[in-house]
Amino acid sequence: MDALNEINWGLLLPFFILQAILLILALIDIFRNKQLNGPKWMWILIVLVGNILGSVLYFIFGRRQNG
């Protein structure tokens, strides 16, 4: 319990906010897109379990490039 009191939460807050924003944006994008690189359920699972890395992976590899 002492370890939690020693953490500087003000320093970690921007990372928590970034993670929440990326998670929400990725989930909204997954539900709006009809074509993804892979099944939707897989990307939802990756984004939810993978935290920041899962969202970044979705935006790099999951979105189908329309060109």
SEVEX-39438 format. One record per residue (C-alpha): residue number from 0; residue in three letters; x, y, z. Coordinates in Angstrom, 3 decimals. Layout:
! SEVEX-39438
- NUM,Ala,X,Y,Z $
...
! end
This chain:
! SEVEX-39438
- 0,Met,0.000,0.000,0.000 $
- 1,Asp,2.933,2.337,0.622 $
- 2,Ala,4.029,1.955,-2.986 $
- 3,Leu,0.754,3.470,-4.210 $
- 4,Asn,1.251,6.493,-1.969 $
- 5,Glu,4.743,7.081,-3.384 $
- 6,Ile,3.588,7.237,-7.029 $
- 7,Asn,3.461,10.708,-8.565 $
- 8,Trp,-0.042,10.508,-10.058 $
- 9,Gly,0.224,13.959,-11.614 $
- 10,Leu,3.047,12.664,-13.785 $
- 11,Leu,1.077,9.592,-14.897 $
- 12,Leu,-2.224,11.379,-15.549 $
- 13,Pro,-1.361,12.433,-19.142 $
- 14,Phe,-0.658,8.792,-20.036 $
- 15,Phe,-4.010,7.673,-18.629 $
- 16,Ile,-5.776,10.426,-20.564 $
- 17,Leu,-3.914,9.513,-23.773 $
- 18,Gln,-4.827,5.863,-23.305 $
- 19,Ala,-8.518,6.695,-22.788 $
- 20,Ile,-8.629,8.981,-25.837 $
- 21,Leu,-6.910,6.428,-28.088 $
- 22,Leu,-9.180,3.644,-26.821 $
- 23,Ile,-12.358,5.630,-27.469 $
- 24,Leu,-11.222,6.832,-30.902 $
- 25,Ala,-10.165,3.335,-31.950 $
- 26,Leu,-13.466,1.765,-30.844 $
- 27,Ile,-15.500,4.464,-32.599 $
- 28,Asp,-13.463,3.958,-35.771 $
- 29,Ile,-13.856,0.166,-35.604 $
- 30,Phe,-17.644,0.424,-35.348 $
- 31,Arg,-17.896,3.019,-38.133 $
- 32,Asn,-15.679,1.232,-40.670 $
- 33,Lys,-17.220,-1.513,-42.718 $
- 34,Gln,-13.930,-2.862,-44.060 $
- 35,Leu,-11.006,-3.606,-41.783 $
- 36,Asn,-7.891,-5.707,-42.149 $
- 37,Gly,-9.283,-8.621,-40.153 $
- 38,Pro,-12.502,-9.276,-38.243 $
- 39,Lys,-13.989,-6.545,-36.064 $
- 40,Trp,-14.135,-8.751,-32.953 $
- 41,Met,-10.360,-9.331,-33.209 $
- 42,Trp,-9.572,-5.604,-33.380 $
- 43,Ile,-11.934,-4.823,-30.514 $
- 44,Leu,-10.161,-7.432,-28.393 $
- 45,Ile,-6.706,-6.122,-29.364 $
- 46,Val,-7.682,-2.527,-28.559 $
- 47,Leu,-9.273,-3.418,-25.210 $
- 48,Val,-6.525,-5.758,-24.030 $
- 49,Gly,-3.562,-4.032,-25.622 $
- 50,Asn,-4.044,-0.624,-23.973 $
- 51,Ile,-2.073,2.078,-25.801 $
- 52,Leu,-0.173,-0.413,-27.947 $
- 53,Gly,-3.400,-2.104,-29.095 $
- 54,Ser,-4.887,1.198,-30.245 $
- 55,Val,-1.706,2.173,-32.053 $
- 56,Leu,-1.567,-1.229,-33.754 $
- 57,Tyr,-5.154,-0.802,-34.906 $
- 58,Phe,-4.496,2.619,-36.424 $
- 59,Ile,-1.362,1.336,-38.197 $
- 60,Phe,-2.471,-2.124,-39.368 $
- 61,Gly,-6.217,-2.497,-38.796 $
- 62,Arg,-7.606,0.274,-40.938 $
- 63,Arg,-7.997,-0.561,-44.592 $
- 64,Gln,-6.425,2.056,-46.804 $
- 65,Asn,-8.868,3.227,-49.467 $
- 66,Gly,-6.839,4.394,-52.389 $
! end
